[in-house]
Amino acid sequence: FLFNLNMSVQSIWIDCDPGHDDFCALLLAIANKSINIVGISTEAGNHNVKNTSINAVKALKLSKIENNIPIVPGIEKPMLREARVCEEIHGSSGLDFDLRDELPDVDFENDLVHENPIVFMYNSIRDHVINKENNNNNDDESL
């Protein structure tokens, strides 16, 4: 996962519920130069969708990446069972730990994409594929 020996960049969409585990996974994915993150969707899981979305934004801001990766809040509760938030593990924010106050601030309204998450994900991936194909065709024409 962390090393891509053929050095080709893989584009991915990340769907996650950032508590401690997915927060660390996001930081690793962001740091991996062989991954191009097209977008991130969040959902309820380790905590409610508002907190998991905020935690995903905090991971991006903490990494200080220059690429503007969109984050769209997704589903607010599981489809087949009642939501179970594990505050005893992840705390009241989904990301409680001693240095939490050192993490960047988040503006929930402006730092997230507030659109239908499925439609936004579809459009983002479609646009990414079309742009990549157009770039490849332009590269072929210049040969």
ABEGO torsion letter per residue (X at the ends): XABBAAGBBBBBBBBBBBBAAAAAAAAAAAABAABBBABBBBBBBABBAAAAAAAAAAAAAAAGBABBBBBBBBBABBAABBBBBBAAAAEAAGABBAAAAABBBBBAAAABBBBBAAAAAAAAAAAAAAAAAAAAAAAAAAX
